[in-house]
Amino acid sequence: MGERPLFLERRSYRQRRIMDIVRFLPLLCAVLWVLVPMLWPQDEEGRTAMSSALRYVFAVWILAITATFALWRRIRGPEGGVD
């Protein structure tokens, strides 16, 4: 029976952490979208400004797509596949 290394290799450790982030990203986006009603600014009469809320929703959406693409590129790596 060979000795097992005490720590994971740097590459496999990073791959696992990136996969953890990939799994957490949908939850993070859902939480950010749930916050929308709390972030709606209201005027003195209690009306909400939809333009601010819509900008927030689309900003979260664009950031989610960008983060997903960046993580996908990171996982794919230069050799073109996951180990």
PyMOL Python script that loads the backbone (N, CA, C, O; Angstrom):
from pymol import cmd

cmd.read_pdbstr("""\
ATOM      1  N   MET A   1       0.847  -1.172   0.000  1.00  0.00           N
ATOM      2  CA  MET A   1       0.000   0.000   0.000  1.00  0.00           C
ATOM      3  C   MET A   1       0.893   1.237   0.000  1.00  0.00           C
ATOM      4  O   MET A   1       1.696   1.422   0.915  1.00  0.00           O
ATOM      5  N   GLY A   2       0.759   2.084  -1.021  1.00  0.00           N
ATOM      6  CA  GLY A   2       1.585   3.282  -1.137  1.00  0.00           C
ATOM      7  C   GLY A   2       1.104   4.384  -0.205  1.00  0.00           C
ATOM      8  O   GLY A   2      -0.045   4.410   0.236  1.00  0.00           O
ATOM      9  N   GLU A   3       2.019   5.276   0.070  1.00  0.00           N
ATOM     10  CA  GLU A   3       1.651   6.400   0.919  1.00  0.00           C
ATOM     11  C   GLU A   3       0.837   7.414   0.131  1.00  0.00           C
ATOM     12  O   GLU A   3       1.168   7.753  -1.005  1.00  0.00           O
ATOM     13  N   ARG A   4      -0.230   7.888   0.752  1.00  0.00           N
ATOM     14  CA  ARG A   4      -1.054   8.913   0.117  1.00  0.00           C
ATOM     15  C   ARG A   4      -0.507  10.277   0.503  1.00  0.00           C
ATOM     16  O   ARG A   4      -0.111  10.483   1.650  1.00  0.00           O
ATOM     17  N   PRO A   5      -0.480  11.200  -0.430  1.00  0.00           N
ATOM     18  CA  PRO A   5       0.004  12.535  -0.083  1.00  0.00           C
ATOM     19  C   PRO A   5      -0.923  13.197   0.932  1.00  0.00           C
ATOM     20  O   PRO A   5      -2.132  12.965   0.934  1.00  0.00           O
ATOM     21  N   LEU A   6      -0.338  14.018   1.788  1.00  0.00           N
ATOM     22  CA  LEU A   6      -1.101  14.684   2.828  1.00  0.00           C
ATOM     23  C   LEU A   6      -2.059  15.715   2.232  1.00  0.00           C
ATOM     24  O   LEU A   6      -3.177  15.883   2.720  1.00  0.00           O
ATOM     25  N   PHE A   7      -1.630  16.387   1.204  1.00  0.00           N
ATOM     26  CA  PHE A   7      -2.442  17.421   0.575  1.00  0.00           C
ATOM     27  C   PHE A   7      -2.753  17.037  -0.867  1.00  0.00           C
ATOM     28  O   PHE A   7      -2.044  16.236  -1.478  1.00  0.00           O
ATOM     29  N   LEU A   8      -3.815  17.617  -1.395  1.00  0.00           N
ATOM     30  CA  LEU A   8      -4.149  17.401  -2.798  1.00  0.00           C
ATOM     31  C   LEU A   8      -3.185  18.178  -3.682  1.00  0.00           C
ATOM     32  O   LEU A   8      -2.586  19.164  -3.253  1.00  0.00           O
ATOM     33  N   GLU A   9      -3.047  17.731  -4.897  1.00  0.00           N
ATOM     34  CA  GLU A   9      -2.247  18.489  -5.847  1.00  0.00           C
ATOM     35  C   GLU A   9      -2.901  19.844  -6.060  1.00  0.00           C
ATOM     36  O   GLU A   9      -4.119  19.983  -5.944  1.00  0.00           O
ATOM     37  N   ARG A  10      -2.098  20.824  -6.367  1.00  0.00           N
ATOM     38  CA  ARG A  10      -2.606  22.185  -6.540  1.00  0.00           C
ATOM     39  C   ARG A  10      -3.669  22.241  -7.640  1.00  0.00           C
ATOM     40  O   ARG A  10      -4.690  22.910  -7.484  1.00  0.00           O
ATOM     41  N   ARG A  11      -3.431  21.547  -8.738  1.00  0.00           N
ATOM     42  CA  ARG A  11      -4.385  21.590  -9.852  1.00  0.00           C
ATOM     43  C   ARG A  11      -5.722  20.965  -9.476  1.00  0.00           C
ATOM     44  O   ARG A  11      -6.772  21.545  -9.753  1.00  0.00           O
ATOM     45  N   SER A  12      -5.700  19.794  -8.852  1.00  0.00           N
ATOM     46  CA  SER A  12      -6.965  19.150  -8.498  1.00  0.00           C
ATOM     47  C   SER A  12      -7.693  19.935  -7.410  1.00  0.00           C
ATOM     48  O   SER A  12      -8.924  19.965  -7.397  1.00  0.00           O
ATOM     49  N   TYR A  13      -6.960  20.567  -6.503  1.00  0.00           N
ATOM     50  CA  TYR A  13      -7.584  21.399  -5.472  1.00  0.00           C
ATOM     51  C   TYR A  13      -8.299  22.584  -6.117  1.00  0.00           C
ATOM     52  O   TYR A  13      -9.435  22.897  -5.761  1.00  0.00           O
ATOM     53  N   ARG A  14      -7.637  23.235  -7.059  1.00  0.00           N
ATOM     54  CA  ARG A  14      -8.255  24.376  -7.747  1.00  0.00           C
ATOM     55  C   ARG A  14      -9.466  23.935  -8.558  1.00  0.00           C
ATOM     56  O   ARG A  14     -10.480  24.633  -8.579  1.00  0.00           O
ATOM     57  N   GLN A  15      -9.376  22.797  -9.220  1.00  0.00           N
ATOM     58  CA  GLN A  15     -10.508  22.286  -9.989  1.00  0.00           C
ATOM     59  C   GLN A  15     -11.712  22.051  -9.073  1.00  0.00           C
ATOM     60  O   GLN A  15     -12.842  22.383  -9.432  1.00  0.00           O
ATOM     61  N   ARG A  16     -11.471  21.485  -7.901  1.00  0.00           N
ATOM     62  CA  ARG A  16     -12.565  21.235  -6.967  1.00  0.00           C
ATOM     63  C   ARG A  16     -13.181  22.526  -6.459  1.00  0.00           C
ATOM     64  O   ARG A  16     -14.401  22.618  -6.323  1.00  0.00           O
ATOM     65  N   ARG A  17     -12.355  23.522  -6.178  1.00  0.00           N
ATOM     66  CA  ARG A  17     -12.880  24.810  -5.703  1.00  0.00           C
ATOM     67  C   ARG A  17     -13.671  25.515  -6.800  1.00  0.00           C
ATOM     68  O   ARG A  17     -14.689  26.149  -6.522  1.00  0.00           O
ATOM     69  N   ILE A  18     -13.210  25.408  -8.039  1.00  0.00           N
ATOM     70  CA  ILE A  18     -13.946  26.012  -9.148  1.00  0.00           C
ATOM     71  C   ILE A  18     -15.290  25.312  -9.312  1.00  0.00           C
ATOM     72  O   ILE A  18     -16.299  25.974  -9.555  1.00  0.00           O
ATOM     73  N   MET A  19     -15.323  24.004  -9.186  1.00  0.00           N
ATOM     74  CA  MET A  19     -16.587  23.279  -9.277  1.00  0.00           C
ATOM     75  C   MET A  19     -17.520  23.661  -8.128  1.00  0.00           C
ATOM     76  O   MET A  19     -18.736  23.710  -8.315  1.00  0.00           O
ATOM     77  N   ASP A  20     -16.968  23.932  -6.943  1.00  0.00           N
ATOM     78  CA  ASP A  20     -17.796  24.412  -5.838  1.00  0.00           C
ATOM     79  C   ASP A  20     -18.432  25.755  -6.188  1.00  0.00           C
ATOM     80  O   ASP A  20     -19.604  25.987  -5.891  1.00  0.00           O
ATOM     81  N   ILE A  21     -17.671  26.626  -6.810  1.00  0.00           N
ATOM     82  CA  ILE A  21     -18.193  27.929  -7.215  1.00  0.00           C
ATOM     83  C   ILE A  21     -19.271  27.750  -8.283  1.00  0.00           C
ATOM     84  O   ILE A  21     -20.296  28.431  -8.253  1.00  0.00           O
ATOM     85  N   VAL A  22     -19.044  26.840  -9.219  1.00  0.00           N
ATOM     86  CA  VAL A  22     -20.028  26.579 -10.269  1.00  0.00           C
ATOM     87  C   VAL A  22     -21.340  26.094  -9.651  1.00  0.00           C
ATOM     88  O   VAL A  22     -22.416  26.487 -10.102  1.00  0.00           O
ATOM     89  N   ARG A  23     -21.263  25.263  -8.644  1.00  0.00           N
ATOM     90  CA  ARG A  23     -22.470  24.765  -7.983  1.00  0.00           C
ATOM     91  C   ARG A  23     -23.165  25.859  -7.175  1.00  0.00           C
ATOM     92  O   ARG A  23     -24.388  25.836  -7.039  1.00  0.00           O
ATOM     93  N   PHE A  24     -22.414  26.805  -6.644  1.00  0.00           N
ATOM     94  CA  PHE A  24     -22.961  27.862  -5.801  1.00  0.00           C
ATOM     95  C   PHE A  24     -23.535  29.021  -6.617  1.00  0.00           C
ATOM     96  O   PHE A  24     -24.392  29.752  -6.121  1.00  0.00           O
ATOM     97  N   LEU A  25     -23.083  29.199  -7.842  1.00  0.00           N
ATOM     98  CA  LEU A  25     -23.473  30.342  -8.662  1.00  0.00           C
ATOM     99  C   LEU A  25     -24.984  30.456  -8.877  1.00  0.00           C
ATOM    100  O   LEU A  25     -25.503  31.565  -8.743  1.00  0.00           O
ATOM    101  N   PRO A  26     -25.728  29.395  -9.201  1.00  0.00           N
ATOM    102  CA  PRO A  26     -27.182  29.548  -9.363  1.00  0.00           C
ATOM    103  C   PRO A  26     -27.871  30.000  -8.075  1.00  0.00           C
ATOM    104  O   PRO A  26     -28.806  30.799  -8.120  1.00  0.00           O
ATOM    105  N   LEU A  27     -27.420  29.500  -6.942  1.00  0.00           N
ATOM    106  CA  LEU A  27     -27.991  29.915  -5.672  1.00  0.00           C
ATOM    107  C   LEU A  27     -27.722  31.398  -5.415  1.00  0.00           C
ATOM    108  O   LEU A  27     -28.610  32.127  -4.972  1.00  0.00           O
ATOM    109  N   LEU A  28     -26.514  31.834  -5.690  1.00  0.00           N
ATOM    110  CA  LEU A  28     -26.163  33.237  -5.517  1.00  0.00           C
ATOM    111  C   LEU A  28     -27.027  34.133  -6.398  1.00  0.00           C
ATOM    112  O   LEU A  28     -27.515  35.166  -5.939  1.00  0.00           O
ATOM    113  N   CYS A  29     -27.217  33.753  -7.644  1.00  0.00           N
ATOM    114  CA  CYS A  29     -28.054  34.541  -8.556  1.00  0.00           C
ATOM    115  C   CYS A  29     -29.500  34.575  -8.079  1.00  0.00           C
ATOM    116  O   CYS A  29     -30.149  35.618  -8.156  1.00  0.00           O
ATOM    117  N   ALA A  30     -30.007  33.464  -7.593  1.00  0.00           N
ATOM    118  CA  ALA A  30     -31.380  33.429  -7.086  1.00  0.00           C
ATOM    119  C   ALA A  30     -31.537  34.369  -5.888  1.00  0.00           C
ATOM    120  O   ALA A  30     -32.527  35.094  -5.793  1.00  0.00           O
ATOM    121  N   VAL A  31     -30.576  34.356  -4.987  1.00  0.00           N
ATOM    122  CA  VAL A  31     -30.627  35.252  -3.828  1.00  0.00           C
ATOM    123  C   VAL A  31     -30.573  36.710  -4.277  1.00  0.00           C
ATOM    124  O   VAL A  31     -31.306  37.547  -3.751  1.00  0.00           O
ATOM    125  N   LEU A  32     -29.721  37.015  -5.234  1.00  0.00           N
ATOM    126  CA  LEU A  32     -29.633  38.391  -5.720  1.00  0.00           C
ATOM    127  C   LEU A  32     -30.944  38.832  -6.376  1.00  0.00           C
ATOM    128  O   LEU A  32     -31.339  39.989  -6.234  1.00  0.00           O
ATOM    129  N   TRP A  33     -31.622  37.931  -7.089  1.00  0.00           N
ATOM    130  CA  TRP A  33     -32.895  38.293  -7.707  1.00  0.00           C
ATOM    131  C   TRP A  33     -34.010  38.415  -6.683  1.00  0.00           C
ATOM    132  O   TRP A  33     -34.948  39.186  -6.885  1.00  0.00           O
ATOM    133  N   VAL A  34     -33.927  37.670  -5.589  1.00  0.00           N
ATOM    134  CA  VAL A  34     -34.937  37.785  -4.541  1.00  0.00           C
ATOM    135  C   VAL A  34     -34.831  39.151  -3.849  1.00  0.00           C
ATOM    136  O   VAL A  34     -35.824  39.664  -3.331  1.00  0.00           O
ATOM    137  N   LEU A  35     -33.654  39.724  -3.841  1.00  0.00           N
ATOM    138  CA  LEU A  35     -33.453  41.022  -3.198  1.00  0.00           C
ATOM    139  C   LEU A  35     -34.051  42.186  -3.981  1.00  0.00           C
ATOM    140  O   LEU A  35     -34.125  43.298  -3.459  1.00  0.00           O
ATOM    141  N   VAL A  36     -34.471  41.957  -5.202  1.00  0.00           N
ATOM    142  CA  VAL A  36     -34.967  43.046  -6.052  1.00  0.00           C
ATOM    143  C   VAL A  36     -36.090  43.851  -5.387  1.00  0.00           C
ATOM    144  O   VAL A  36     -36.001  45.079  -5.362  1.00  0.00           O
ATOM    145  N   PRO A  37     -37.131  43.227  -4.853  1.00  0.00           N
ATOM    146  CA  PRO A  37     -38.191  44.051  -4.251  1.00  0.00           C
ATOM    147  C   PRO A  37     -37.704  44.931  -3.098  1.00  0.00           C
ATOM    148  O   PRO A  37     -38.244  46.016  -2.883  1.00  0.00           O
ATOM    149  N   MET A  38     -36.710  44.487  -2.370  1.00  0.00           N
ATOM    150  CA  MET A  38     -36.188  45.297  -1.274  1.00  0.00           C
ATOM    151  C   MET A  38     -35.368  46.473  -1.774  1.00  0.00           C
ATOM    152  O   MET A  38     -35.205  47.462  -1.060  1.00  0.00           O
ATOM    153  N   LEU A  39     -34.853  46.377  -2.983  1.00  0.00           N
ATOM    154  CA  LEU A  39     -33.998  47.423  -3.517  1.00  0.00           C
ATOM    155  C   LEU A  39     -34.748  48.465  -4.333  1.00  0.00           C
ATOM    156  O   LEU A  39     -34.167  49.478  -4.720  1.00  0.00           O
ATOM    157  N   TRP A  40     -36.021  48.235  -4.599  1.00  0.00           N
ATOM    158  CA  TRP A  40     -36.772  49.193  -5.403  1.00  0.00           C
ATOM    159  C   TRP A  40     -36.889  50.506  -4.665  1.00  0.00           C
ATOM    160  O   TRP A  40     -37.434  50.561  -3.562  1.00  0.00           O
ATOM    161  N   PRO A  41     -36.382  51.558  -5.267  1.00  0.00           N
ATOM    162  CA  PRO A  41     -36.552  52.869  -4.620  1.00  0.00           C
ATOM    163  C   PRO A  41     -38.000  53.336  -4.753  1.00  0.00           C
ATOM    164  O   PRO A  41     -38.646  53.106  -5.776  1.00  0.00           O
ATOM    165  N   GLN A  42     -38.501  53.995  -3.705  1.00  0.00           N
ATOM    166  CA  GLN A  42     -39.869  54.492  -3.727  1.00  0.00           C
ATOM    167  C   GLN A  42     -39.857  56.008  -3.550  1.00  0.00           C
ATOM    168  O   GLN A  42     -39.027  56.568  -2.834  1.00  0.00           O
ATOM    169  N   ASP A  43     -40.795  56.640  -4.216  1.00  0.00           N
ATOM    170  CA  ASP A  43     -40.921  58.085  -4.035  1.00  0.00           C
ATOM    171  C   ASP A  43     -41.801  58.358  -2.810  1.00  0.00           C
ATOM    172  O   ASP A  43     -42.169  57.437  -2.081  1.00  0.00           O
ATOM    173  N   GLU A  44     -42.131  59.640  -2.597  1.00  0.00           N
ATOM    174  CA  GLU A  44     -42.914  59.991  -1.411  1.00  0.00           C
ATOM    175  C   GLU A  44     -44.298  59.359  -1.396  1.00  0.00           C
ATOM    176  O   GLU A  44     -44.874  59.157  -0.327  1.00  0.00           O
ATOM    177  N   GLU A  45     -44.832  59.047  -2.558  1.00  0.00           N
ATOM    178  CA  GLU A  45     -46.174  58.474  -2.647  1.00  0.00           C
ATOM    179  C   GLU A  45     -46.170  56.949  -2.598  1.00  0.00           C
ATOM    180  O   GLU A  45     -47.232  56.331  -2.674  1.00  0.00           O
ATOM    181  N   GLY A  46     -45.014  56.342  -2.475  1.00  0.00           N
ATOM    182  CA  GLY A  46     -44.922  54.891  -2.365  1.00  0.00           C
ATOM    183  C   GLY A  46     -44.838  54.168  -3.692  1.00  0.00           C
ATOM    184  O   GLY A  46     -44.923  52.940  -3.725  1.00  0.00           O
ATOM    185  N   ARG A  47     -44.671  54.897  -4.796  1.00  0.00           N
ATOM    186  CA  ARG A  47     -44.542  54.262  -6.108  1.00  0.00           C
ATOM    187  C   ARG A  47     -43.096  53.819  -6.322  1.00  0.00           C
ATOM    188  O   ARG A  47     -42.159  54.459  -5.846  1.00  0.00           O
ATOM    189  N   THR A  48     -42.938  52.738  -7.032  1.00  0.00           N
ATOM    190  CA  THR A  48     -41.586  52.218  -7.274  1.00  0.00           C
ATOM    191  C   THR A  48     -41.116  52.612  -8.665  1.00  0.00           C
ATOM    192  O   THR A  48     -41.913  52.751  -9.593  1.00  0.00           O
ATOM    193  N   ALA A  49     -39.810  52.789  -8.789  1.00  0.00           N
ATOM    194  CA  ALA A  49     -39.199  53.095 -10.081  1.00  0.00           C
ATOM    195  C   ALA A  49     -38.756  51.781 -10.720  1.00  0.00           C
ATOM    196  O   ALA A  49     -37.782  51.166 -10.286  1.00  0.00           O
ATOM    197  N   MET A  50     -39.469  51.368 -11.734  1.00  0.00           N
ATOM    198  CA  MET A  50     -39.180  50.091 -12.380  1.00  0.00           C
ATOM    199  C   MET A  50     -37.847  50.098 -13.119  1.00  0.00           C
ATOM    200  O   MET A  50     -37.212  49.052 -13.254  1.00  0.00           O
ATOM    201  N   SER A  51     -37.419  51.253 -13.597  1.00  0.00           N
ATOM    202  CA  SER A  51     -36.186  51.295 -14.385  1.00  0.00           C
ATOM    203  C   SER A  51     -34.981  50.862 -13.544  1.00  0.00           C
ATOM    204  O   SER A  51     -34.100  50.164 -14.046  1.00  0.00           O
ATOM    205  N   SER A  52     -34.933  51.261 -12.295  1.00  0.00           N
ATOM    206  CA  SER A  52     -33.817  50.861 -11.430  1.00  0.00           C
ATOM    207  C   SER A  52     -33.836  49.359 -11.177  1.00  0.00           C
ATOM    208  O   SER A  52     -32.794  48.703 -11.212  1.00  0.00           O
ATOM    209  N   ALA A  53     -35.007  48.825 -10.927  1.00  0.00           N
ATOM    210  CA  ALA A  53     -35.127  47.389 -10.674  1.00  0.00           C
ATOM    211  C   ALA A  53     -34.760  46.584 -11.925  1.00  0.00           C
ATOM    212  O   ALA A  53     -34.090  45.556 -11.830  1.00  0.00           O
ATOM    213  N   LEU A  54     -35.197  47.051 -13.087  1.00  0.00           N
ATOM    214  CA  LEU A  54     -34.879  46.336 -14.319  1.00  0.00           C
ATOM    215  C   LEU A  54     -33.384  46.385 -14.622  1.00  0.00           C
ATOM    216  O   LEU A  54     -32.811  45.394 -15.074  1.00  0.00           O
ATOM    217  N   ARG A  55     -32.756  47.517 -14.378  1.00  0.00           N
ATOM    218  CA  ARG A  55     -31.302  47.589 -14.561  1.00  0.00           C
ATOM    219  C   ARG A  55     -30.589  46.619 -13.636  1.00  0.00           C
ATOM    220  O   ARG A  55     -29.627  45.966 -14.040  1.00  0.00           O
ATOM    221  N   TYR A  56     -31.053  46.521 -12.403  1.00  0.00           N
ATOM    222  CA  TYR A  56     -30.457  45.588 -11.443  1.00  0.00           C
ATOM    223  C   TYR A  56     -30.625  44.139 -11.915  1.00  0.00           C
ATOM    224  O   TYR A  56     -29.667  43.367 -11.885  1.00  0.00           O
ATOM    225  N   VAL A  57     -31.819  43.770 -12.345  1.00  0.00           N
ATOM    226  CA  VAL A  57     -32.086  42.400 -12.805  1.00  0.00           C
ATOM    227  C   VAL A  57     -31.190  42.055 -13.988  1.00  0.00           C
ATOM    228  O   VAL A  57     -30.592  40.980 -14.018  1.00  0.00           O
ATOM    229  N   PHE A  58     -31.092  42.951 -14.960  1.00  0.00           N
ATOM    230  CA  PHE A  58     -30.261  42.664 -16.129  1.00  0.00           C
ATOM    231  C   PHE A  58     -28.778  42.677 -15.787  1.00  0.00           C
ATOM    232  O   PHE A  58     -28.006  41.935 -16.394  1.00  0.00           O
ATOM    233  N   ALA A  59     -28.362  43.502 -14.830  1.00  0.00           N
ATOM    234  CA  ALA A  59     -26.957  43.500 -14.413  1.00  0.00           C
ATOM    235  C   ALA A  59     -26.602  42.163 -13.755  1.00  0.00           C
ATOM    236  O   ALA A  59     -25.542  41.599 -14.027  1.00  0.00           O
ATOM    237  N   VAL A  60     -27.481  41.662 -12.899  1.00  0.00           N
ATOM    238  CA  VAL A  60     -27.247  40.354 -12.266  1.00  0.00           C
ATOM    239  C   VAL A  60     -27.218  39.262 -13.330  1.00  0.00           C
ATOM    240  O   VAL A  60     -26.381  38.362 -13.273  1.00  0.00           O
ATOM    241  N   TRP A  61     -28.117  39.337 -14.288  1.00  0.00           N
ATOM    242  CA  TRP A  61     -28.183  38.351 -15.356  1.00  0.00           C
ATOM    243  C   TRP A  61     -26.906  38.353 -16.188  1.00  0.00           C
ATOM    244  O   TRP A  61     -26.351  37.291 -16.472  1.00  0.00           O
ATOM    245  N   ILE A  62     -26.436  39.536 -16.581  1.00  0.00           N
ATOM    246  CA  ILE A  62     -25.198  39.643 -17.379  1.00  0.00           C
ATOM    247  C   ILE A  62     -23.997  39.144 -16.563  1.00  0.00           C
ATOM    248  O   ILE A  62     -23.141  38.436 -17.093  1.00  0.00           O
ATOM    249  N   LEU A  63     -23.931  39.508 -15.291  1.00  0.00           N
ATOM    250  CA  LEU A  63     -22.823  39.039 -14.449  1.00  0.00           C
ATOM    251  C   LEU A  63     -22.854  37.514 -14.295  1.00  0.00           C
ATOM    252  O   LEU A  63     -21.803  36.872 -14.286  1.00  0.00           O
ATOM    253  N   ALA A  64     -24.042  36.937 -14.175  1.00  0.00           N
ATOM    254  CA  ALA A  64     -24.152  35.477 -14.060  1.00  0.00           C
ATOM    255  C   ALA A  64     -23.655  34.795 -15.333  1.00  0.00           C
ATOM    256  O   ALA A  64     -22.940  33.796 -15.267  1.00  0.00           O
ATOM    257  N   ILE A  65     -24.033  35.331 -16.484  1.00  0.00           N
ATOM    258  CA  ILE A  65     -23.581  34.755 -17.749  1.00  0.00           C
ATOM    259  C   ILE A  65     -22.072  34.888 -17.890  1.00  0.00           C
ATOM    260  O   ILE A  65     -21.398  33.944 -18.303  1.00  0.00           O
ATOM    261  N   THR A  66     -21.544  36.055 -17.549  1.00  0.00           N
ATOM    262  CA  THR A  66     -20.104  36.285 -17.650  1.00  0.00           C
ATOM    263  C   THR A  66     -19.334  35.369 -16.702  1.00  0.00           C
ATOM    264  O   THR A  66     -18.318  34.788 -17.084  1.00  0.00           O
ATOM    265  N   ALA A  67     -19.815  35.241 -15.474  1.00  0.00           N
ATOM    266  CA  ALA A  67     -19.144  34.376 -14.504  1.00  0.00           C
ATOM    267  C   ALA A  67     -19.194  32.919 -14.945  1.00  0.00           C
ATOM    268  O   ALA A  67     -18.210  32.193 -14.810  1.00  0.00           O
ATOM    269  N   THR A  68     -20.333  32.493 -15.469  1.00  0.00           N
ATOM    270  CA  THR A  68     -20.460  31.114 -15.949  1.00  0.00           C
ATOM    271  C   THR A  68     -19.495  30.839 -17.100  1.00  0.00           C
ATOM    272  O   THR A  68     -18.844  29.795 -17.138  1.00  0.00           O
ATOM    273  N   PHE A  69     -19.409  31.779 -18.031  1.00  0.00           N
ATOM    274  CA  PHE A  69     -18.499  31.615 -19.158  1.00  0.00           C
ATOM    275  C   PHE A  69     -17.043  31.571 -18.683  1.00  0.00           C
ATOM    276  O   PHE A  69     -16.266  30.735 -19.143  1.00  0.00           O
ATOM    277  N   ALA A  70     -16.676  32.467 -17.765  1.00  0.00           N
ATOM    278  CA  ALA A  70     -15.302  32.496 -17.264  1.00  0.00           C
ATOM    279  C   ALA A  70     -14.960  31.207 -16.524  1.00  0.00           C
ATOM    280  O   ALA A  70     -13.868  30.665 -16.695  1.00  0.00           O
ATOM    281  N   LEU A  71     -15.884  30.714 -15.704  1.00  0.00           N
ATOM    282  CA  LEU A  71     -15.635  29.465 -14.991  1.00  0.00           C
ATOM    283  C   LEU A  71     -15.577  28.281 -15.947  1.00  0.00           C
ATOM    284  O   LEU A  71     -14.773  27.368 -15.758  1.00  0.00           O
ATOM    285  N   TRP A  72     -16.418  28.292 -16.965  1.00  0.00           N
ATOM    286  CA  TRP A  72     -16.373  27.217 -17.958  1.00  0.00           C
ATOM    287  C   TRP A  72     -15.024  27.198 -18.658  1.00  0.00           C
ATOM    288  O   TRP A  72     -14.439  26.133 -18.856  1.00  0.00           O
ATOM    289  N   ARG A  73     -14.528  28.374 -19.032  1.00  0.00           N
ATOM    290  CA  ARG A  73     -13.213  28.449 -19.673  1.00  0.00           C
ATOM    291  C   ARG A  73     -12.122  27.957 -18.736  1.00  0.00           C
ATOM    292  O   ARG A  73     -11.178  27.292 -19.163  1.00  0.00           O
ATOM    293  N   ARG A  74     -12.256  28.285 -17.461  1.00  0.00           N
ATOM    294  CA  ARG A  74     -11.276  27.888 -16.458  1.00  0.00           C
ATOM    295  C   ARG A  74     -11.281  26.372 -16.275  1.00  0.00           C
ATOM    296  O   ARG A  74     -10.223  25.751 -16.167  1.00  0.00           O
ATOM    297  N   ILE A  75     -12.474  25.782 -16.241  1.00  0.00           N
ATOM    298  CA  ILE A  75     -12.571  24.334 -16.067  1.00  0.00           C
ATOM    299  C   ILE A  75     -12.063  23.610 -17.303  1.00  0.00           C
ATOM    300  O   ILE A  75     -11.356  22.607 -17.202  1.00  0.00           O
ATOM    301  N   ARG A  76     -12.428  24.121 -18.462  1.00  0.00           N
ATOM    302  CA  ARG A  76     -12.027  23.501 -19.723  1.00  0.00           C
ATOM    303  C   ARG A  76     -10.513  23.492 -19.850  1.00  0.00           C
ATOM    304  O   ARG A  76      -9.939  22.503 -20.306  1.00  0.00           O
ATOM    305  N   GLY A  77      -9.863  24.568 -19.459  1.00  0.00           N
ATOM    306  CA  GLY A  77      -8.417  24.638 -19.467  1.00  0.00           C
ATOM    307  C   GLY A  77      -7.812  24.703 -20.855  1.00  0.00           C
ATOM    308  O   GLY A  77      -8.525  24.581 -21.852  1.00  0.00           O
ATOM    309  N   PRO A  78      -6.514  24.893 -20.929  1.00  0.00           N
ATOM    310  CA  PRO A  78      -5.850  25.019 -22.226  1.00  0.00           C
ATOM    311  C   PRO A  78      -5.792  23.719 -23.026  1.00  0.00           C
ATOM    312  O   PRO A  78      -5.683  23.759 -24.252  1.00  0.00           O
ATOM    313  N   GLU A  79      -5.862  22.579 -22.362  1.00  0.00           N
ATOM    314  CA  GLU A  79      -5.762  21.316 -23.083  1.00  0.00           C
ATOM    315  C   GLU A  79      -7.099  20.854 -23.656  1.00  0.00           C
ATOM    316  O   GLU A  79      -7.148  19.846 -24.360  1.00  0.00           O
ATOM    317  N   GLY A  80      -8.190  21.579 -23.365  1.00  0.00           N
ATOM    318  CA  GLY A  80      -9.444  21.304 -24.022  1.00  0.00           C
ATOM    319  C   GLY A  80     -10.365  20.317 -23.341  1.00  0.00           C
ATOM    320  O   GLY A  80     -11.330  19.867 -23.960  1.00  0.00           O
ATOM    321  N   GLY A  81     -10.113  19.962 -22.103  1.00  0.00           N
ATOM    322  CA  GLY A  81     -11.013  19.040 -21.425  1.00  0.00           C
ATOM    323  C   GLY A  81     -10.727  18.951 -19.949  1.00  0.00           C
ATOM    324  O   GLY A  81      -9.664  19.356 -19.481  1.00  0.00           O
ATOM    325  N   VAL A  82     -11.684  18.417 -19.220  1.00  0.00           N
ATOM    326  CA  VAL A  82     -11.527  18.224 -17.789  1.00  0.00           C
ATOM    327  C   VAL A  82     -10.867  16.885 -17.546  1.00  0.00           C
ATOM    328  O   VAL A  82     -11.170  15.903 -18.223  1.00  0.00           O
ATOM    329  N   ASP A  83      -9.965  16.844 -16.578  1.00  0.00           N
ATOM    330  CA  ASP A  83      -9.270  15.590 -16.246  1.00  0.00           C
ATOM    331  C   ASP A  83     -10.200  14.654 -15.521  1.00  0.00           C
ATOM    332  O   ASP A  83      -9.801  13.547 -15.157  1.00  0.00           O
TER     333      ASP A  83
END
""", "prot")
cmd.dss("prot")
cmd.show_as("cartoon", "prot")
cmd.util.cbc("prot")
cmd.orient("prot")
